[in-house]
Amino acid sequence: MKKTNPYMARFQSFDLLATLVAVLDSGGTVLFANAALEDAIGTSRRTIEGSHFPDCFTEPHILQNALEGAGSNEFAALRYDAFLKRLNHEPMPVHVIVAQTERPGEIIIELLPLEQQAKQDREERLIDQAQANKELIRNLAHEIKNPLGGIRGAAQLLEMEIDSRELVEYTQVIIHEADRLQSLVDRLLAPHRRPHVVGDVNMHEVCERVRSLILAEFPRGLRVVRDYDISIPEFRGDREQLIQALLNITHNAAQALHERIADGDAEIIFRSRIARQVTFGKQRFRLALELHVIDNGPGVPASIKDRIFYPLVSGREGGSGLGLTLAQTFVQQHQGLIECESIPGRTDFKLLIPLP
């Protein structure tokens, strides 16, 4: 008869985590291992449980010392980097967190794959960056707006007082440039002025709307490929904001593809998937929409790759540098995030939005 692990009921919620978790006794014997750890090591939970956990690492003595320190209450939590052994695979670099439970003699080990840790750090930087951009844009736009109105008004009054056609041309330049800057300021302030209009959103309808707009502008030489997971449910959101966000990303991609469009082999892919147990910054969500916009263009210039979501940063001559900033703002208003991975020949913008 199969023996049931008595710790399963207490710790079964750890199976919902994407991080690797083991519960040990003070000697290092595994009392419970979650499903993510089972998958990572490549052996069954039954095999892991009851084993000496330090032996799962390339340098077991480090964890053994940490367990002794936890047992003597030298620390509440300890962190270090190590390599986790895996069946038929190279060891996995992980960040190890050793912490005591509320029960004496029990220790929780949490392992964060270093790639995942780097991803979380990158997401936190993007969120902080977007928040800083938002405050900067709002403050800067308001500082510009008031004197701009005065400059335009003064130019109009001056134009009424002069008779020379050549001088009128100069005042027209001032008025025209003031209007252009006013339009830029209005675009900067648009996400913060417009109320968030929430309704049921079908993301594939959003994709189809953007696809039709892009193909209307680029009718030849460009394919927009659909790769949808039709099981993705509707969610509450602002449909128009999401259309604008996706349109900004896709329009940038189409403009970057101008050489391939001329050759007739330009391609943009809309790929939707469901992501499970994802973390944006420090918040975990059970389900999320994962929408990729992938193009086969030249890639994001290396000089701006780390700054593409900053306001007024553009890789295209004549670009305003606002499209991606506004797209990130709109998606963040849905508790989501936009990430980008780019190499020559493939650029992938990934939109992540939590699902109910």
Secondary structure, DSSP 8 states (H G I E B T S, - for coil): -----TTHHHHGGGGG-SSEEEEEETTSBEEEE-HHHHHHHTS-HHHHTTSBGGGGBSSHHHHHHHHHHHHTTS-SEEEEEEEEEETTEEEEEEEEEEEE-SSTTEEEEEEEEHHHHHHHHHHHHHHHHHHHHHHHHHHHHHHHHHHHHHHHHHHHHHHHH---HHHHHHHHHHHHHHHHHHHHHHHHHHHHHS----EEE-HHHHHHHHHHHHHHHS-SSEEEEEE--TT---EEE-HHHHHHHHHHHHHHHHHHTHHHHHHT-EEEEEEEEEEEEEEETTEEEEEEEEEEEEE-SS---TTTGGGTTSTT--SSTT--S-HHHHHHHHHHTTT-EEEEEEETTEEEEEEEEE--
